[in-house]
Amino acid sequence: MKQYYSLLLVFCITFCFYSCDDVLECIINVRPELHNNDMDIARVDSYYFETITAEVKNEPNDNDYDYFFSVSGNVPKGLDIVYEYRRIIIEGIPKETGRYTIRVSLDVVALNEFYFDEFGNEIYHAPLCTNTTSKVYTIVVR
């Protein structure tokens, strides 16, 4: 029985300290996040504008990361996707009615391994629990 407790203890220690680069970051849930949006309904032959924004959740210095987006799925004809730092812009004049599903994927990378705070102290970026996320959005064109 003691052998099982010893194995369980070793497993727990290993999992807690090696399953994520920084256990505290995982507990606090520091990770990239795409905001929930209900997309506005688009109208055929009318200008449409929508944004999807992102952040590094629970990270006060989330501007210190590069944001890399990709969009896959069915984008309505007439709409363009524009990547602009921490947001995606969907704009244009849709040409066909329908229900369109897109998947937005996001990868974030720290710009530098460290930065200087307001007192000149060198601060290192703690590793994120995950660097990627994705979310599915639906655009309805009437």
Backbone torsions as a table, in degrees:
resi	resn	phi	psi	omega
1	MET	NA	-41.4	179.4
2	LYS	-61.6	-32.6	179.8
3	GLN	-62.4	-40.7	179.8
4	TYR	-66.6	-39.3	177.2
5	TYR	-65.1	-39.4	178.0
6	SER	-63.7	-44.0	178.3
7	LEU	-64.7	-40.4	178.1
8	LEU	-63.0	-42.4	178.6
9	LEU	-63.0	-45.5	178.3
10	VAL	-61.8	-43.7	178.5
11	PHE	-60.7	-46.9	-179.1
12	CYS	-61.7	-44.1	179.5
13	ILE	-63.9	-45.4	179.5
14	THR	-61.5	-46.7	-179.2
15	PHE	-62.3	-45.4	-176.9
16	CYS	-64.9	-36.4	-173.6
17	PHE	-100.8	-12.4	-176.5
18	TYR	-124.6	-6.5	-179.8
19	SER	-76.6	-19.0	177.5
20	CYS	-142.9	148.1	-177.7
21	ASP	-58.3	-36.5	-179.5
22	ASP	-139.2	107.3	-175.1
23	VAL	-55.7	-40.2	-179.2
24	LEU	-60.5	-39.1	178.9
25	GLU	-63.0	-36.4	179.2
26	CYS	-72.5	-37.3	178.5
27	ILE	-66.1	-43.1	179.2
28	ILE	-74.1	-18.4	177.6
29	ASN	72.5	48.8	176.4
30	VAL	-82.6	113.3	-175.5
31	ARG	-162.4	161.6	175.9
32	PRO	-69.3	149.4	-178.8
33	GLU	-143.6	134.3	170.2
34	LEU	-96.7	131.5	-177.0
35	HIS	-73.4	147.9	177.0
36	ASN	-75.3	127.4	175.2
37	ASN	-131.9	138.4	162.2
38	ASP	-92.2	115.7	-177.3
39	MET	-67.4	137.9	175.1
40	ASP	-62.6	151.9	176.5
41	ILE	-74.8	131.7	178.2
42	ALA	-93.1	154.4	178.2
43	ARG	-119.3	136.2	177.6
44	VAL	-57.7	135.7	177.6
45	ASP	63.7	20.9	174.4
46	SER	-124.3	143.4	-178.5
47	TYR	-61.8	137.2	-179.0
48	TYR	-126.8	138.6	178.8
49	PHE	-143.5	127.2	178.5
50	GLU	-147.1	149.1	176.5
51	THR	-126.1	149.7	171.4
52	ILE	-123.2	123.2	-176.3
53	THR	-109.5	160.7	-177.7
54	ALA	-137.7	161.3	175.4
55	GLU	-156.4	168.6	168.1
56	VAL	-97.7	107.8	-173.8
57	LYS	-62.2	137.4	177.9
58	ASN	62.8	28.2	178.6
59	GLU	-126.2	108.5	-178.2
60	PRO	-65.3	-20.9	-179.9
61	ASN	-106.3	44.1	-176.2
62	ASP	-71.5	-8.8	171.9
63	ASN	-76.1	-10.1	-179.3
64	ASP	-87.8	20.3	179.6
65	TYR	-123.7	148.9	168.7
66	ASP	-87.7	138.3	-179.9
67	TYR	-111.0	123.3	179.8
68	PHE	-118.8	113.3	-178.0
69	PHE	-102.9	153.8	165.0
70	SER	-143.3	145.9	-179.8
71	VAL	-122.9	130.6	175.8
72	SER	-130.6	161.5	-179.8
73	GLY	114.3	-158.7	-176.0
74	ASN	-100.4	106.9	174.8
75	VAL	-93.2	130.1	-179.1
76	PRO	-56.7	141.1	176.3
77	LYS	-58.4	134.7	179.3
78	GLY	99.5	-13.2	178.2
79	LEU	-101.7	142.3	177.8
80	ASP	-114.1	151.7	176.2
81	ILE	-108.1	126.1	179.3
82	VAL	-121.0	128.0	178.6
83	TYR	-96.3	122.8	-176.5
84	GLU	-135.9	93.3	179.1
85	TYR	49.4	-95.4	-176.3
86	ARG	-104.6	20.0	178.6
87	ARG	-149.7	159.6	173.6
88	ILE	-113.8	134.7	176.9
89	ILE	-109.2	130.1	174.5
90	ILE	-113.9	116.8	-176.6
91	GLU	-148.4	160.8	178.1
92	GLY	138.9	-164.9	-179.3
93	ILE	-120.0	104.4	-178.5
94	PRO	-64.4	145.2	-174.6
95	LYS	-107.7	-19.2	-176.4
96	GLU	-135.5	143.0	176.3
97	THR	-73.8	160.5	176.6
98	GLY	149.3	-179.5	178.5
99	ARG	-117.3	120.0	-173.1
100	TYR	-118.8	130.8	-179.7
101	THR	-111.0	129.9	176.5
102	ILE	-125.9	151.3	174.1
103	ARG	-113.6	126.0	175.9
104	VAL	-104.0	125.1	176.8
105	SER	-112.4	145.0	-177.3
106	LEU	-134.2	131.4	170.4
107	ASP	-119.8	137.6	176.0
108	VAL	-123.1	146.5	-179.9
109	VAL	-139.5	134.5	177.6
110	ALA	-63.0	135.2	179.9
111	LEU	-61.7	-44.3	178.5
112	ASN	-134.5	156.8	176.5
113	GLU	-66.1	-27.6	-178.6
114	PHE	-143.8	166.5	175.4
115	TYR	-145.1	171.5	179.7
116	PHE	-109.2	132.2	177.5
117	ASP	-79.7	-177.1	-175.8
118	GLU	-65.6	-13.5	178.8
119	PHE	-101.0	3.9	-180.0
120	GLY	84.9	7.5	178.1
121	ASN	-78.1	139.1	178.1
122	GLU	-79.4	120.2	-178.7
123	ILE	-115.4	129.1	178.9
124	TYR	-94.3	139.8	175.3
125	HIS	-68.0	128.0	173.8
126	ALA	-75.1	143.2	179.6
127	PRO	-65.9	146.6	177.2
128	LEU	-79.4	154.8	176.7
129	CYS	-67.7	-34.4	172.8
130	THR	-147.0	149.5	-179.7
131	ASN	-103.2	-1.6	-174.7
132	THR	-130.8	156.5	172.4
133	THR	-158.3	165.6	173.6
134	SER	-153.1	159.8	-178.7
135	LYS	-151.6	148.5	178.9
136	VAL	-100.6	135.2	178.6
137	TYR	-125.9	152.3	178.7
138	THR	-121.8	130.1	175.4
139	ILE	-110.3	123.9	178.1
140	VAL	-105.1	127.2	177.6
141	VAL	-114.3	125.3	178.8
142	ARG	-115.7	NA	NA
